Amino acid sequence: MNLVTLLLVLSFPPTGESIPRTVDIAIIGAGPQALTLVTHVLQKKRSWGDRLGVFDRAGTWMAQWKQQFAALEIPHLRSPAVHHPDPNPYALRAFAANRPSELFPPYDLPGTELFQEFCQDVIERWGLGDGVIQANITDLEPIEIEGHDRFRLHIQGHPPSLARRVILASGGGPPRLPDWVAEIPSSYPPERLQHSSQIDLRIRHLGGEEILIVGSGLTSGHLALGAVRRGARVTLMARRQFYEKLFDADPGWLGPKYLKGFQAEPDWGRRWQMIQEARNGGSVTPKVLFKLRRLEREGKVQFLENCQITRATWNQGLWDVDCNQPQGSLPRFHRLWLATGTDFDIRKHPLLHQVQWRYPVETVGGLPQLDDHLRWGTSQLFLMGPGTALQVGPVARNIYGGKLASQRIVPALTKSSLGRVA
């Protein structure tokens, strides 16, 4: 036992069987991107399983992802079958060989149940069934022990763990709420004004209700279809026109067609602008928009485009809504649902306050300027997900973005010449 290991053992009493005192590589989050990283690490270093510690408040793989897809009753993914957590791009197609009806056109978009079962197969094949530590990380504290940089992981209800390296693979930011929401007195029942992240269609009884859904992205489409299935009439409102797009970013962003020029761009501000142009706000898939237009003809869905709410008033059990572009008489609404996305700003990330003080990095539009291996400054903290967009591109938050991130991070973990690990 070397001096550093001895110090760690003496400094931190046992935390119980499920939470280790120390870990070489701590992965915070257990979603599809974290699973992708783990399989790619094990592909390079099969014996490294005991070096990895995956921390997630749910204690299981992909719990939040599964909950979100179930709550919105999403029938299939927006990504094609070659995008998934296994290193072999054709593994999902092989898994679905006897289930062709669960690959949806075009590009074989996997059904939600198929994808979940495939991911469970990946977990079992790579021996990861009990690989998630149930722990709610509340803070990430950089410390120094005998000249070696480490991270103390503060855990709710438990003593901390200590890690040599950390990969932050937890999701996006807090819900984005329009300005007018803050002006509403809090006298309304909270279930009558909700962000999409709070809505679970499976427990809704909406017969005869009028519902206003704000937002032009695919989430608003899923909410509208689910509400109509439950007997509601839906008004879809957006500050732009609704438009269809198969993927949320052009497929050229998945390879060198666009990424080569993006990564050659030295100006971080220009990269940020390229990301905004590529994603271009919310869009709806052709299939979902076709269904919504059909429901519009049946009088079950109304579109209000190029329109924004200026005021919403809770009045005798219903919402009265004023818009900046009046389009005739609006009904009074039983519920307001906000499919307005999230606000990602790494400067406000709840786990990174001490990291940013110890290892300051420049940001552009809330996105950090990481190194080529997605490493935070001179630290041994790596990011996955939306925070890597300035390096990975506009698909950073998607499943394939997890593969692109893994291809950058894994060499820095496994090659001593790139790792800078003391």
C-alpha positions as CSV (number, residue, x, y, z in Angstrom):
1,M,0.0,0.0,0.0
2,N,1.6,3.3,-1.1
3,L,1.5,6.5,1.0
4,V,-1.4,8.1,-1.0
5,T,-3.6,5.0,-0.7
6,L,-2.8,4.8,3.0
7,L,-3.7,8.4,3.6
8,L,-7.0,7.9,1.8
9,V,-7.9,4.9,3.9
10,L,-7.0,6.7,7.1
11,S,-8.9,9.9,6.1
12,F,-12.2,8.3,5.1
13,P,-13.9,5.7,7.3
14,P,-15.8,2.9,5.5
15,T,-19.0,4.2,3.8
16,G,-20.9,0.9,3.7
17,E,-20.8,-1.9,1.2
18,S,-22.5,0.0,-1.7
19,I,-20.4,3.2,-1.7
20,P,-16.6,2.9,-2.0
21,R,-14.2,5.1,0.0
22,T,-12.0,5.6,-3.0
23,V,-12.3,5.1,-6.8
24,D,-9.9,5.6,-9.6
25,I,-12.4,6.9,-12.2
26,A,-15.7,8.2,-10.9
27,I,-18.5,8.6,-13.5
28,I,-21.4,10.8,-12.3
29,G,-24.6,9.8,-14.1
30,A,-25.8,6.5,-15.5
31,G,-27.6,7.5,-18.7
32,P,-26.9,6.3,-22.2
33,Q,-23.8,8.4,-22.5
34,A,-22.3,7.1,-19.3
35,L,-23.0,3.6,-20.5
36,T,-21.4,4.3,-23.8
37,L,-18.3,5.6,-22.0
38,V,-18.0,2.5,-19.8
39,T,-18.3,0.0,-22.7
40,H,-15.7,2.0,-24.7
41,V,-13.3,2.0,-21.7
42,L,-13.7,-1.8,-21.2
43,Q,-13.2,-2.4,-24.9
44,K,-9.8,-0.9,-24.6
45,K,-9.0,-2.1,-21.1
46,R,-11.2,-5.1,-20.2
47,S,-9.6,-5.5,-16.8
48,W,-10.5,-2.0,-15.8
49,G,-14.0,-2.8,-14.5
50,D,-12.9,-2.5,-10.9
51,R,-11.4,1.0,-11.6
52,L,-14.7,2.5,-12.5
53,G,-17.3,3.8,-10.1
54,V,-20.6,4.9,-11.7
55,F,-22.6,7.1,-9.3
56,D,-26.3,7.8,-9.9
57,R,-29.1,8.8,-7.5
58,A,-31.4,6.1,-8.9
59,G,-28.8,3.3,-8.6
60,T,-29.7,1.8,-11.9
61,W,-28.7,2.3,-15.5
62,M,-30.8,4.7,-17.6
63,A,-33.5,5.3,-15.0
64,Q,-34.2,8.9,-15.9
65,W,-34.1,8.2,-19.6
66,K,-36.6,5.4,-19.3
67,Q,-38.9,7.5,-17.1
68,Q,-38.9,10.4,-19.6
69,F,-39.6,8.2,-22.6
70,A,-42.4,6.4,-20.6
71,A,-43.9,9.7,-19.3
72,L,-44.2,11.2,-22.7
73,E,-45.2,7.9,-24.4
74,I,-42.5,8.2,-27.0
75,P,-42.8,5.3,-29.4
76,H,-39.3,5.3,-30.9
77,L,-36.1,7.1,-30.9
78,R,-35.1,10.0,-33.2
79,S,-31.7,8.5,-33.8
80,P,-31.1,5.6,-36.2
81,A,-30.2,2.1,-35.1
82,V,-26.4,2.5,-35.5
83,H,-26.5,5.0,-32.6
84,H,-26.4,3.2,-29.2
85,P,-24.1,2.5,-26.2
86,D,-22.3,-0.5,-27.6
87,P,-18.9,0.0,-29.4
88,N,-20.1,-2.2,-32.3
89,P,-22.3,0.1,-34.4
90,Y,-24.2,-3.0,-35.9
91,A,-25.0,-4.6,-32.5
92,L,-28.5,-3.2,-32.3
93,R,-29.4,-4.3,-35.9
94,A,-28.2,-7.8,-35.0
95,F,-30.2,-7.8,-31.8
96,A,-33.3,-6.7,-33.7
97,A,-32.8,-9.4,-36.5
98,N,-36.1,-11.1,-35.5
99,R,-37.9,-7.9,-34.7
100,P,-37.9,-5.8,-37.9
101,S,-41.3,-4.2,-37.1
102,E,-39.6,-2.4,-34.2
103,L,-37.2,-0.5,-36.6
104,F,-39.2,2.4,-37.9
105,P,-38.6,4.1,-41.3
106,P,-36.6,5.9,-42.4
107,Y,-33.1,4.9,-41.2
108,D,-34.4,2.1,-38.9
109,L,-35.3,4.2,-35.9
110,P,-35.4,1.8,-33.0
111,G,-38.6,1.4,-31.0
112,T,-38.4,2.5,-27.3
113,E,-39.0,-1.0,-25.9
114,L,-36.5,-2.5,-28.4
115,F,-33.8,0.1,-27.5
116,Q,-34.3,-0.5,-23.7
117,E,-34.0,-4.2,-24.1
118,F,-30.9,-3.8,-26.2
119,C,-29.3,-1.6,-23.6
120,Q,-30.1,-4.2,-21.0
121,D,-28.4,-6.8,-23.2
122,V,-25.4,-4.5,-23.4
123,I,-25.3,-4.1,-19.6
124,E,-25.4,-7.9,-19.2
125,R,-22.8,-8.6,-21.9
126,W,-20.3,-6.2,-20.5
127,G,-20.9,-7.4,-16.9
128,L,-22.4,-4.1,-15.7
129,G,-25.6,-5.4,-14.0
130,D,-24.6,-4.3,-10.6
131,G,-22.3,-1.5,-11.7
132,V,-24.2,1.6,-10.6
133,I,-23.6,3.0,-7.1
134,Q,-26.8,4.6,-5.7
135,A,-25.6,7.9,-4.5
136,N,-26.7,11.5,-4.8
137,I,-23.6,13.6,-5.5
138,T,-24.1,17.1,-4.0
139,D,-20.7,18.7,-4.6
140,L,-17.4,18.0,-6.4
141,E,-14.5,19.4,-4.3
142,P,-10.9,19.5,-5.8
143,I,-8.4,18.8,-3.1
144,E,-4.6,18.0,-2.9
145,I,-3.1,15.1,-1.0
146,E,0.7,14.8,-0.8
147,G,1.0,16.9,-4.0
148,H,-1.6,14.8,-5.9
149,D,-4.8,16.4,-7.2
150,R,-7.9,14.5,-6.3
151,F,-11.7,15.1,-6.1
152,R,-13.8,14.7,-3.0
153,L,-17.3,13.6,-4.0
154,H,-19.8,14.8,-1.4
155,I,-22.7,12.4,-1.1
156,Q,-26.1,13.1,0.4
157,G,-26.5,11.1,3.6
158,H,-23.0,9.4,3.4
159,P,-19.4,10.2,4.0
160,P,-17.6,11.4,0.9
161,S,-15.7,9.3,-1.6
162,L,-12.4,10.2,-3.2
163,A,-11.6,10.0,-6.9
164,R,-8.5,10.4,-9.0
165,R,-10.4,11.2,-12.1
166,V,-14.0,12.2,-12.7
167,I,-16.3,12.1,-15.7
168,L,-19.4,14.3,-15.3
169,A,-22.1,12.6,-17.5
170,S,-25.2,13.9,-15.9
171,G,-27.9,15.6,-18.1
172,G,-28.8,19.1,-19.0
173,G,-29.7,22.2,-17.1
174,P,-32.8,23.4,-15.2
175,P,-36.1,23.9,-17.0
176,R,-36.3,27.0,-19.2
177,L,-39.3,29.1,-18.2
178,P,-40.7,32.1,-20.1
179,D,-40.5,35.5,-18.4
180,W,-44.2,35.7,-18.0
181,V,-44.3,32.7,-15.6
182,A,-42.5,34.7,-12.9
183,E,-45.2,37.4,-13.0
184,I,-48.1,35.0,-12.1
185,P,-49.1,35.0,-8.5
186,S,-48.7,31.5,-6.9
187,S,-52.4,31.1,-6.2
188,Y,-52.9,28.5,-8.9
189,P,-52.7,24.7,-8.3
190,P,-49.2,23.7,-9.4
191,E,-50.4,20.8,-11.6
192,R,-52.2,23.4,-13.8
193,L,-48.9,25.0,-14.9
194,Q,-46.1,22.5,-15.6
195,H,-42.8,22.2,-17.5
196,S,-42.7,19.1,-19.7
197,S,-40.1,17.6,-17.4
198,Q,-42.8,17.4,-14.7
199,I,-45.5,15.8,-16.8
200,D,-46.4,12.1,-16.8
201,L,-49.1,11.4,-19.4
202,R,-49.6,7.9,-17.9
203,I,-51.4,9.3,-14.9
204,R,-53.5,12.0,-16.6
205,H,-57.3,12.1,-17.0
206,L,-57.9,14.9,-19.5
207,G,-61.3,14.3,-20.9
208,G,-63.0,17.5,-22.0
209,E,-60.0,19.8,-21.1
210,E,-58.5,22.6,-23.1
211,I,-54.7,22.5,-22.9
212,L,-52.2,25.1,-24.1
213,I,-48.8,23.7,-25.0
214,V,-46.0,26.2,-25.5
215,G,-43.0,25.2,-27.7
216,S,-42.3,24.1,-31.2
217,G,-40.1,21.0,-30.6
218,L,-40.7,17.3,-30.6
219,T,-41.6,17.2,-26.9
220,S,-44.6,19.5,-27.6
221,G,-45.7,17.1,-30.3
222,H,-45.6,14.1,-28.0
223,L,-47.4,15.9,-25.3
224,A,-50.1,17.0,-27.8
225,L,-50.7,13.5,-29.1
226,G,-50.8,12.1,-25.6
227,A,-53.3,14.7,-24.4
228,V,-55.6,14.2,-27.4
229,R,-55.6,10.4,-26.8
230,R,-56.9,11.2,-23.3
231,G,-59.8,13.3,-24.6
232,A,-58.3,16.8,-24.4
233,R,-58.4,19.5,-27.1
234,V,-54.9,21.0,-27.6
235,T,-53.6,24.4,-28.7
236,L,-50.0,24.4,-29.8
237,M,-48.3,27.8,-29.5
238,A,-44.8,28.8,-30.6
239,R,-43.0,32.1,-31.3
240,R,-42.0,30.7,-34.7
241,Q,-43.6,28.5,-37.3
242,F,-43.7,24.7,-36.7
243,Y,-41.5,22.9,-39.1
244,E,-40.5,19.4,-39.7
245,K,-37.0,17.9,-39.5
246,L,-36.1,14.2,-39.2
247,F,-33.2,14.8,-36.9
248,D,-32.6,17.7,-34.6
249,A,-29.3,18.3,-36.4
250,D,-28.3,17.5,-40.0
251,P,-26.7,14.0,-40.3
252,G,-23.6,15.8,-41.7
253,W,-22.8,16.7,-38.1
254,L,-22.3,13.0,-37.3
255,G,-19.1,12.8,-39.4
256,P,-16.4,14.8,-41.2
257,K,-18.8,16.5,-43.6
258,Y,-19.5,19.3,-41.1
259,L,-17.3,18.4,-38.1
260,K,-14.0,18.8,-40.0
261,G,-14.7,22.5,-40.6
262,F,-16.2,22.9,-37.2
263,Q,-13.2,21.5,-35.4
264,A,-10.9,23.5,-37.6
265,E,-12.6,26.8,-36.6
266,P,-10.3,28.5,-34.1
267,D,-12.9,31.1,-32.9
268,W,-14.9,29.7,-30.1
269,G,-17.6,32.3,-30.6
270,R,-18.0,31.2,-34.2
271,R,-18.3,27.6,-33.1
272,W,-21.1,28.6,-30.7
273,Q,-22.9,30.3,-33.5
274,M,-22.5,27.2,-35.8
275,I,-24.1,25.1,-33.1
276,Q,-27.1,27.4,-32.8
277,E,-27.6,27.5,-36.6
278,A,-27.3,23.7,-36.8
279,R,-29.9,23.0,-34.1
280,N,-32.1,26.0,-35.1
281,G,-34.4,25.7,-32.2
282,G,-37.1,23.0,-31.8
283,S,-38.4,20.9,-34.7
284,V,-40.9,18.1,-35.1
285,T,-40.4,14.9,-37.0
286,P,-42.4,14.6,-40.3
287,K,-44.3,11.7,-38.8
288,V,-45.4,13.6,-35.7
289,L,-46.2,16.8,-37.6
290,F,-48.4,14.7,-40.1
291,K,-50.4,13.3,-37.1
292,L,-50.8,16.8,-35.6
293,R,-52.0,18.3,-38.9
294,R,-54.5,15.5,-39.2
295,L,-55.8,16.2,-35.7
296,E,-56.0,19.9,-36.7
297,R,-58.4,19.0,-39.5
298,E,-60.5,17.0,-37.0
299,G,-60.7,20.1,-34.7
300,K,-58.7,18.4,-31.9
301,V,-55.5,20.5,-32.3
302,Q,-55.1,24.2,-33.1
303,F,-51.8,25.8,-34.1
304,L,-50.8,29.3,-33.0
305,E,-47.6,30.2,-34.8
306,N,-45.4,33.4,-34.5
307,C,-47.2,34.0,-31.2
308,Q,-46.0,34.6,-27.6
309,I,-47.8,34.8,-24.3
310,T,-47.6,38.2,-22.7
311,R,-49.7,37.4,-19.7
312,A,-51.4,34.4,-18.1
313,T,-54.0,34.9,-15.4
314,W,-55.5,32.1,-13.2
315,N,-59.2,33.1,-12.9
316,Q,-61.9,30.9,-11.3
317,G,-60.3,27.6,-12.1
318,L,-59.1,28.4,-15.7
319,W,-56.3,30.2,-17.4
320,D,-56.9,33.4,-19.3
321,V,-54.1,34.0,-21.8
322,D,-53.0,37.2,-23.7
323,C,-50.7,37.0,-26.7
324,N,-48.6,39.5,-28.6
325,Q,-50.2,38.5,-31.9
326,P,-54.0,38.1,-31.2
327,Q,-55.4,35.4,-33.6
328,G,-59.1,35.5,-32.8
329,S,-60.7,34.5,-29.6
330,L,-58.6,32.1,-27.5
331,P,-60.4,29.6,-25.3
332,R,-59.8,29.5,-21.5
333,F,-57.4,26.7,-20.7
334,H,-57.5,24.1,-17.9
335,R,-53.7,23.6,-18.1
336,L,-50.6,25.2,-19.5
337,W,-47.7,22.9,-20.4
338,L,-44.3,24.4,-21.2
339,A,-42.3,22.4,-23.7
340,T,-39.6,25.1,-23.6
341,G,-36.5,23.0,-23.1
342,T,-33.7,23.6,-20.6
343,D,-31.2,26.3,-19.8
344,F,-27.7,24.9,-19.9
345,D,-25.0,27.2,-18.5
346,I,-22.0,25.4,-17.1
347,R,-21.3,28.4,-14.9
348,K,-24.4,27.6,-12.9
349,H,-23.8,23.8,-12.6
350,P,-24.5,22.9,-9.0
351,L,-21.6,20.4,-8.8
352,L,-18.9,22.7,-10.3
353,H,-18.7,25.8,-8.2
354,Q,-15.5,24.8,-6.4
355,V,-14.1,23.3,-9.6
356,Q,-14.5,26.6,-11.5
357,W,-12.8,28.5,-8.7
358,R,-9.9,26.1,-8.5
359,Y,-9.6,25.5,-12.3
360,P,-11.1,28.5,-14.1
361,V,-11.9,28.1,-17.8
362,E,-13.3,30.4,-20.4
363,T,-16.9,29.9,-21.5
364,V,-19.0,31.0,-24.5
365,G,-22.7,31.2,-24.2
366,G,-22.6,29.0,-21.1
367,L,-20.4,26.4,-22.8
368,P,-16.9,25.7,-21.5
369,Q,-13.7,25.7,-23.6
370,L,-12.4,22.2,-22.9
371,D,-9.3,20.6,-24.3
372,D,-9.3,18.0,-27.1
373,H,-10.0,15.2,-24.6
374,L,-12.9,17.1,-23.1
375,R,-10.9,17.8,-20.0
376,W,-11.6,20.8,-17.8
377,G,-8.5,22.9,-17.8
378,T,-5.5,21.3,-16.0
379,S,-7.7,19.1,-13.9
380,Q,-8.7,15.5,-14.2
381,L,-12.4,16.3,-14.7
382,F,-13.9,15.3,-18.1
383,L,-17.3,16.3,-19.4
384,M,-19.9,14.5,-21.5
385,G,-23.2,15.7,-22.8
386,P,-24.3,19.3,-23.6
387,G,-21.3,20.8,-22.0
388,T,-19.0,19.4,-24.7
389,A,-20.7,21.1,-27.6
390,L,-17.9,23.5,-28.4
391,Q,-15.7,20.4,-29.1
392,V,-18.1,17.7,-30.1
393,G,-20.6,19.8,-32.1
394,P,-24.4,20.3,-32.1
395,V,-25.0,16.5,-31.4
396,A,-23.2,16.6,-28.1
397,R,-26.3,15.9,-26.0
398,N,-27.5,13.1,-28.3
399,I,-26.7,9.4,-28.0
400,Y,-24.2,9.6,-30.8
401,G,-22.6,12.6,-29.0
402,G,-21.8,10.1,-26.2
403,K,-19.8,8.0,-28.7
404,L,-17.9,11.1,-30.0
405,A,-17.2,12.1,-26.5
406,S,-16.0,8.6,-25.5
407,Q,-13.6,8.6,-28.5
408,R,-11.9,11.7,-27.0
409,I,-12.0,10.8,-23.3
410,V,-11.0,7.1,-23.4
411,P,-7.4,7.7,-24.8
412,A,-6.8,10.2,-22.0
413,L,-7.9,7.7,-19.4
414,T,-6.0,4.7,-20.8
415,K,-2.8,6.2,-22.2
416,S,-0.4,7.4,-19.6
417,S,1.2,9.9,-22.2
418,L,-2.2,11.7,-22.4
419,G,-3.5,11.2,-18.9
420,R,-1.4,13.6,-16.9
421,V,-2.4,11.6,-13.8
422,A,-0.2,12.0,-10.7
